[in-house]
Amino acid sequence: MKQLLTLSLFFLGLTLALTITLVMAPATSAEAQDGFQGPSGPAVGGGFTGPGLATATVTEALRQRDDSYVILQGQIVRHLGKDKYLFKDATGEINLDIDNNKWNGLNVTPDDTVEIRGEIDKDWNSIEVDVDSISKVG
């Protein structure tokens, strides 16, 4: 009886392993590739290929709803203290909240053009961008 139970568990494990292998095996047809297939062709290694979120101006960002994701390009012109910075583009100025870990070793001067990605953070009397990433442009 014990041998029969052991043999049954062995075959159950083997069946389960074979099923997992077949389910996890990569597809070989072009129609079953990972990621979005758009007008730019198939995504290499999976992911999206196509248009993304457009860059906004400061004026447009100031009109966005709380927690809206924005991409801005311009200059950081002044450190306001702690994690707060003043950002400007051709249309206006907005405060940024940049945590120290978001800099990733990047050094920026007021002469550098940067791309800021983050969320609009609206409080009762202020609007700022909570920065997710920062990079130099050009």
N, C-alpha and C positions, 0 to 999 in steps of 0.2 A: 504494500500500500504506500509506504514511504517513497519507494522508487518510482511509482506511478505519479505521485504528486510532484516529485523532483523533475521527472521527465516532462510533465505538463507545464510546469513553470518555465523550464528551459525553452520549450516550443513557443510559449506565450511571449517570452522575452525576445526570441528570435523574430517572431512575427512583428512585434512592436518596433524593433530596430529596423527591419526591412521597410515598414510603413513610413517611419520617420525619414529614412534615407530617400525613398521615392518622393516624398512630399518636399523635402528640402533640396532635392537635386535641381541645379540650374536649368532653366528652359533653354532649348537650343533654337527655337524659332524666333525670327525677328519680331514677331507680333507680341511675344511674351517678355520682352526686355523690361528691366526696371526703369522707372522714371517717366516723365512726361515726354511724349513724342510730339513736337510742335513743328511749325514752319521752318525752324532753323535746323531740323534734322534730329536724329536721336541723341539723347543725353549720354555722354560717355561715363560709365560707372554709375548711372542712375542720377536722378535729380531733375530739376526743371530747366528747360531751354526755351527762352522766349522773353518777352518784355517784362520788366519788373516795375517797382515803385519809382515814380519820377521824382527828381529833385525838386524841393519846394523852396520858395523864398521865405525870408523872415516874415514878411507881411502875410503870406498865405499860412504860415505856421501859427501865427498869432490868432488866426480865425478858426483853427482846427479845434475839435472837441477834445476833452480830457482823454488821455491815454491813446490818442491817435499816433501812429508811427510816422515819423518824418525823416527825410534825408535833406540836409542843408549843406551848402557850400559857401564858404566865406572865410573870415579871419577871426581868430580869438584875439581881442584887442587888449584885454585887461583881466588880471586876477582880482577878484572881489573879496577874497578871503575864504579859508577852508576849501571846500570843493566847488565854489561858485566862480564862474568866469563870464565875461561879457563877450558875446559873439555878434558880428555884424556882417551884412552883405549889402548889396547896392540898394536894398529896399528898407532896411531898418536894423534894429538891434533887439536881441533877446538874451536872457540869462541862460547859462548852461550849468548843470550839476554833473560834474565829472568826478567819479570816484577814482582814487589813486590807481586801482588795479586796471582801469580802462586805458591808461596811457600806454601800457605795454612797452615802456622804454623809449617812447617817441618824444622827441624834443621839438617844440613848436614856438615860433616867434610871431609877433603881430604881422610880420611881412609874409608869413606862410599862408597859402590857401589850403584849407582843410575840408574834409567831408565828415560831417557829423551824422550819426544814425542814432535815433532814440525816440522816446515817447514824450508827448506833450504832457506836462504836469500843471494843471490849473488849480490854484487855491483861491480863496476868497478875494485876495487882492494882488495876486501875482501869477505870472505865466512863465514857465521855464521848460527847458528840454532836459529830461533825465537821460543822459548819454549812455548808450550801449557800446558804441565803438567810435573811434576817431582815427582818421588816416590823412596823410598829406596827399594833396592832389598835384600831379605833374612832377 
